[in-house]
């Protein structure tokens, strides 16, 4: 994942998990950007219902 200018941490699977072996780095981005997520042990999961973009 290193060396990319894309916001790769914003791409999660259908369960809200970031790429494997990148959870801690992704979690730091989530904290910095105020993206709602939670931890369960070493697993990081984005709260998809709160993070979904909606047209106003």
MOPAC internal coordinates of N, CA, C and O (Angstrom, degrees):
PM7 1SCF
backbone

  N    0.0000 0     0.00 0     0.00 0    0    0    0
  C    1.4392 1     0.00 0     0.00 0    1    0    0
  C    1.5286 1   111.64 1     0.00 0    2    1    0
  O    1.2310 1   119.76 1   164.74 1    3    2    1
  N    1.3038 1   118.06 1   -15.26 1    3    2    1
  C    1.4527 1   121.02 1  -178.13 1    5    3    2
  C    1.5206 1   111.71 1   -68.51 1    6    5    3
  O    1.2310 1   121.00 1   -33.49 1    7    6    5
  N    1.3352 1   115.69 1   146.51 1    7    6    5
  C    1.4407 1   120.93 1   174.38 1    9    7    6
  C    1.5099 1   115.18 1    88.99 1   10    9    7
  O    1.2310 1   120.06 1  -177.89 1   11   10    9
  N    1.3174 1   117.49 1     2.11 1   11   10    9
  C    1.4641 1   119.94 1  -179.43 1   13   11   10
  C    1.5228 1   109.93 1  -100.44 1   14   13   11
  O    1.2310 1   120.82 1   -41.16 1   15   14   13
  N    1.3151 1   116.03 1   138.84 1   15   14   13
  C    1.4600 1   121.08 1   177.57 1   17   15   14
  C    1.5257 1   111.96 1   -88.18 1   18   17   15
  O    1.2310 1   120.32 1   175.35 1   19   18   17
  N    1.3090 1   117.00 1    -4.65 1   19   18   17
  C    1.4594 1   121.16 1   179.84 1   21   19   18
  C    1.5252 1   110.82 1   -79.91 1   22   21   19
  O    1.2310 1   120.43 1   -28.55 1   23   22   21
  N    1.3058 1   116.79 1   151.45 1   23   22   21
  C    1.4668 1   121.95 1   178.47 1   25   23   22
  C    1.5293 1   109.46 1   -81.73 1   26   25   23
  O    1.2310 1   120.35 1  -111.05 1   27   26   25
  N    1.3207 1   116.93 1    68.95 1   27   26   25
  C    1.4628 1   123.94 1  -175.01 1   29   27   26
  C    1.5258 1   112.05 1   -59.42 1   30   29   27
  O    1.2310 1   119.72 1   150.96 1   31   30   29
  N    1.3335 1   118.14 1   -29.04 1   31   30   29
  C    1.4662 1   121.50 1  -177.30 1   33   31   30
  C    1.5212 1   111.74 1   -68.92 1   34   33   31
  O    1.2310 1   120.01 1   165.41 1   35   34   33
  N    1.3389 1   117.58 1   -14.59 1   35   34   33
  C    1.4644 1   120.62 1   178.39 1   37   35   34
  C    1.5215 1   112.32 1   -84.66 1   38   37   35
  O    1.2310 1   120.62 1   175.48 1   39   38   37
  N    1.3216 1   116.41 1    -4.52 1   39   38   37
  C    1.4666 1   120.96 1   176.53 1   41   39   38
  C    1.5225 1   107.16 1   -97.50 1   42   41   39
  O    1.2310 1   120.95 1   -68.50 1   43   42   41
  N    1.3233 1   115.78 1   111.50 1   43   42   41
  C    1.4633 1   121.27 1  -179.08 1   45   43   42
  C    1.5181 1   108.51 1  -123.32 1   46   45   43
  O    1.2310 1   120.82 1   -17.15 1   47   46   45
  N    1.3270 1   116.03 1   162.85 1   47   46   45
  C    1.4666 1   118.74 1   177.71 1   49   47   46
  C    1.5313 1   109.70 1   -78.69 1   50   49   47
  O    1.2310 1   120.39 1     0.98 1   51   50   49
  N    1.3107 1   116.86 1  -179.02 1   51   50   49
  C    1.4629 1   121.88 1  -175.40 1   53   51   50
  C    1.5248 1   113.00 1   -63.05 1   54   53   51
  O    1.2310 1   120.23 1   162.19 1   55   54   53
  N    1.3187 1   117.17 1   -17.81 1   55   54   53
  C    1.4651 1   121.15 1   178.07 1   57   55   54
  C    1.5238 1   112.42 1   -94.19 1   58   57   55
  O    1.2310 1   120.27 1   175.50 1   59   58   57
  N    1.3427 1   117.09 1    -4.50 1   59   58   57
  C    1.4620 1   120.92 1   179.82 1   61   59   58
  C    1.5091 1   114.69 1    93.27 1   62   61   59
  O    1.2310 1   120.16 1  -168.77 1   63   62   61
  N    1.3455 1   117.30 1    11.23 1   63   62   61
  C    1.4657 1   120.43 1  -178.76 1   65   63   62
  C    1.5342 1   111.21 1   -90.28 1   66   65   63
  O    1.2310 1   120.27 1   -44.63 1   67   66   65
  N    1.3316 1   117.09 1   135.37 1   67   66   65
  C    1.4615 1   120.42 1   175.22 1   69   67   66
  C    1.5294 1   110.09 1   -74.21 1   70   69   67
  O    1.2310 1   119.76 1    -4.76 1   71   70   69
  N    1.3356 1   118.07 1   175.24 1   71   70   69
  C    1.4674 1   120.38 1   179.56 1   73   71   70
  C    1.5305 1   111.98 1   -56.17 1   74   73   71
  O    1.2310 1   120.98 1   -38.66 1   75   74   73
  N    1.3317 1   115.73 1   141.34 1   75   74   73
  C    1.4621 1   120.73 1   178.74 1   77   75   74
  C    1.5213 1   109.94 1   -59.23 1   78   77   75
  O    1.2310 1   120.81 1   -32.21 1   79   78   77
  N    1.3114 1   116.06 1   147.79 1   79   78   77
  C    1.4587 1   124.72 1   179.81 1   81   79   78
  C    1.5202 1   112.62 1    68.47 1   82   81   79
  O    1.2310 1   119.99 1  -168.61 1   83   82   81
  N    1.3328 1   117.63 1    11.39 1   83   82   81
  C    1.4688 1   121.74 1   177.83 1   85   83   82
  C    1.5230 1   111.22 1  -130.94 1   86   85   83
  O    1.2310 1   120.36 1  -168.28 1   87   86   85
  N    1.3223 1   116.92 1    11.72 1   87   86   85
  C    1.4569 1   120.79 1  -174.39 1   89   87   86
  C    1.5246 1   112.62 1   -59.09 1   90   89   87
  O    1.2310 1   120.06 1   135.28 1   91   90   89
  N    1.3247 1   117.49 1   -44.72 1   91   90   89
  C    1.4662 1   120.21 1  -175.80 1   93   91   90
  C    1.5256 1   111.60 1   -66.87 1   94   93   91
  O    1.2310 1   120.33 1   138.19 1   95   94   93
  N    1.3262 1   116.97 1   -41.81 1   95   94   93
  C    1.4612 1   120.36 1   177.68 1   97   95   94
  C    1.5212 1   110.20 1   -65.49 1   98   97   95
  O    1.2310 1   120.50 1   137.65 1   99   98   97
  N    1.3249 1   116.64 1   -42.35 1   99   98   97
  C    1.4662 1   120.87 1   178.08 1  101   99   98
  C    1.5245 1   110.16 1   -61.88 1  102  101   99
  O    1.2310 1   120.05 1   137.06 1  103  102  101
  N    1.3353 1   117.50 1   -42.94 1  103  102  101
  C    1.4634 1   121.51 1  -179.52 1  105  103  102
  C    1.5264 1   111.08 1   -60.24 1  106  105  103
  O    1.2310 1   120.07 1   142.78 1  107  106  105
  N    1.3135 1   117.47 1   -37.22 1  107  106  105
  C    1.4679 1   120.58 1   177.65 1  109  107  106
  C    1.5325 1   110.33 1   -63.68 1  110  109  107
  O    1.2310 1   120.73 1   138.34 1  111  110  109
  N    1.3249 1   116.21 1   -41.66 1  111  110  109
  C    1.4686 1   119.92 1   176.18 1  113  111  110
  C    1.5287 1   110.44 1   -63.40 1  114  113  111
  O    1.2310 1   120.19 1   137.30 1  115  114  113
  N    1.3421 1   117.24 1   -42.70 1  115  114  113
  C    1.4593 1   120.97 1   179.42 1  117  115  114
  C    1.5284 1   110.50 1   -59.90 1  118  117  115
  O    1.2310 1   120.42 1   135.59 1  119  118  117
  N    1.3190 1   116.79 1   -44.41 1  119  118  117
  C    1.4683 1   120.74 1   178.33 1  121  119  118
  C    1.5221 1   110.54 1   -61.90 1  122  121  119
  O    1.2310 1   120.32 1   133.50 1  123  122  121
  N    1.3311 1   117.00 1   -46.50 1  123  122  121
  C    1.4674 1   121.66 1  -178.43 1  125  123  122
  C    1.5244 1   111.93 1   -62.14 1  126  125  123
  O    1.2310 1   120.21 1   145.15 1  127  126  125
  N    1.3305 1   117.20 1   -34.85 1  127  126  125
  C    1.4605 1   121.84 1  -175.33 1  129  127  126
  C    1.5311 1   113.58 1   -97.86 1  130  129  127
  O    1.2310 1   120.19 1   177.18 1  131  130  129
  N    1.3241 1   117.24 1    -2.82 1  131  130  129
  C    1.4608 1   120.61 1  -179.90 1  133  131  130
  C    1.5131 1   113.75 1    73.17 1  134  133  131
  O    1.2310 1   120.41 1  -153.63 1  135  134  133
  N    1.3205 1   116.83 1    26.37 1  135  134  133
  C    1.4641 1   121.55 1   178.28 1  137  135  134
  C    1.5347 1   107.98 1   -79.19 1  138  137  135
  O    1.2310 1   119.69 1   -54.72 1  139  138  137
  N    1.3424 1   118.20 1   125.28 1  139  138  137
  C    1.4652 1   119.89 1  -178.17 1  141  139  138
  C    1.5311 1   111.84 1   -70.40 1  142  141  139
  O    1.2310 1   121.23 1   -54.06 1  143  142  141
  N    1.3217 1   115.26 1   125.94 1  143  142  141
  C    1.4591 1   121.62 1   179.41 1  145  143  142
  C    1.5151 1   108.19 1  -151.84 1  146  145  143
  O    1.2310 1   121.11 1   -10.71 1  147  146  145
  N    1.3319 1   115.48 1   169.29 1  147  146  145
  C    1.4583 1   119.77 1   174.79 1  149  147  146
  C    1.5277 1   109.25 1  -141.34 1  150  149  147
  O    1.2310 1   121.81 1   -15.86 1  151  150  149
  N    1.3027 1   114.14 1   164.14 1  151  150  149
  C    1.4661 1   121.44 1   178.51 1  153  151  150
  C    1.5192 1   109.00 1  -114.83 1  154  153  151
  O    1.2310 1   121.58 1   -37.25 1  155  154  153
  N    1.3103 1   114.59 1   142.75 1  155  154  153
  C    1.4597 1   122.01 1   172.03 1  157  155  154
  C    1.5254 1   105.06 1  -132.84 1  158  157  155
  O    1.2310 1   120.81 1   -84.01 1  159  158  157
  N    1.3152 1   116.06 1    95.99 1  159  158  157
  C    1.4618 1   119.69 1  -172.61 1  161  159  158
  C    1.5175 1   108.56 1    68.32 1  162  161  159
  O    1.2310 1   120.79 1    55.76 1  163  162  161
  N    1.3127 1   116.09 1  -124.24 1  163  162  161
  C    1.4611 1   120.27 1   178.36 1  165  163  162
  C    1.5288 1   112.00 1   -93.08 1  166  165  163
  O    1.2310 1   120.61 1   177.68 1  167  166  165
  N    1.3167 1   116.43 1    -2.32 1  167  166  165
  C    1.4754 1   121.40 1  -177.16 1  169  167  166
  C    1.5250 1   110.47 1   -86.42 1  170  169  167
  O    1.2310 1   120.25 1   -45.66 1  171  170  169
  N    1.3173 1   117.12 1   134.34 1  171  170  169
  C    1.4594 1   123.91 1   177.88 1  173  171  170
  C    1.5283 1   107.73 1  -112.16 1  174  173  171
  O    1.2310 1   120.47 1   -45.40 1  175  174  173
  N    1.3299 1   116.71 1   134.60 1  175  174  173
  C    1.4563 1   120.98 1   179.93 1  177  175  174
  C    1.5218 1   109.63 1  -135.76 1  178  177  175
  O    1.2310 1   120.62 1   -53.69 1  179  178  177
  N    1.3297 1   116.42 1   126.31 1  179  178  177
  C    1.4605 1   121.97 1   175.61 1  181  179  178
  C    1.5239 1   108.23 1   -77.74 1  182  181  179
  O    1.2310 1   120.61 1   -42.72 1  183  182  181
  N    1.3204 1   116.45 1   137.28 1  183  182  181
  C    1.4534 1   121.09 1   176.49 1  185  183  182
  C    1.5274 1   107.25 1   -77.91 1  186  185  183
  O    1.2310 1   120.45 1   -82.21 1  187  186  185
  N    1.3199 1   116.75 1    97.79 1  187  186  185
  C    1.4633 1   121.83 1  -173.68 1  189  187  186
  C    1.5264 1   113.02 1   -65.26 1  190  189  187
  O    1.2310 1   119.77 1   143.24 1  191  190  189
  N    1.3201 1   118.05 1   -36.76 1  191  190  189
  C    1.4675 1   119.32 1  -178.06 1  193  191  190
  C    1.5302 1   111.29 1   -66.74 1  194  193  191
  O    1.2310 1   119.74 1   148.57 1  195  194  193
  N    1.3172 1   118.09 1   -31.43 1  195  194  193
  C    1.4604 1   121.47 1   177.55 1  197  195  194
  C    1.5230 1   112.67 1   -85.68 1  198  197  195
  O    1.2310 1   119.97 1   159.78 1  199  198  197
  N    1.3178 1   117.67 1   -20.22 1  199  198  197
  C    1.4622 1   122.19 1  -174.86 1  201  199  198
  C    1.5150 1   113.43 1   -95.94 1  202  201  199
  O    1.2310 1   120.03 1   169.50 1  203  202  201
  N    1.2945 1   117.56 1   -10.50 1  203  202  201
  C    1.4691 1   121.10 1  -175.73 1  205  203  202
  C    1.5244 1   110.47 1   -64.53 1  206  205  203
  O    1.2310 1   120.97 1   -49.64 1  207  206  205
  N    1.3200 1   115.76 1   130.36 1  207  206  205
  C    1.4563 1   121.68 1   176.81 1  209  207  206
  C    1.5248 1   108.70 1   -76.98 1  210  209  207
  O    1.2310 1   120.56 1   -44.61 1  211  210  209
  N    1.3230 1   116.54 1   135.39 1  211  210  209
  C    1.4511 1   120.64 1   179.82 1  213  211  210
  C    1.5268 1   110.19 1  -132.33 1  214  213  211
  O    1.2310 1   120.62 1   -38.61 1  215  214  213
  N    1.3138 1   116.42 1   141.39 1  215  214  213
  C    1.4531 1   122.02 1   176.52 1  217  215  214
  C    1.5247 1   108.42 1   -74.10 1  218  217  215
  O    1.2310 1   120.52 1   -44.10 1  219  218  217
  N    1.2966 1   116.62 1   135.90 1  219  218  217
  C    1.4704 1   120.19 1   179.61 1  221  219  218
  C    1.4994 1   110.66 1  -103.99 1  222  221  219
  O    1.2310 1   120.10 1   180.00 1  223  222  221

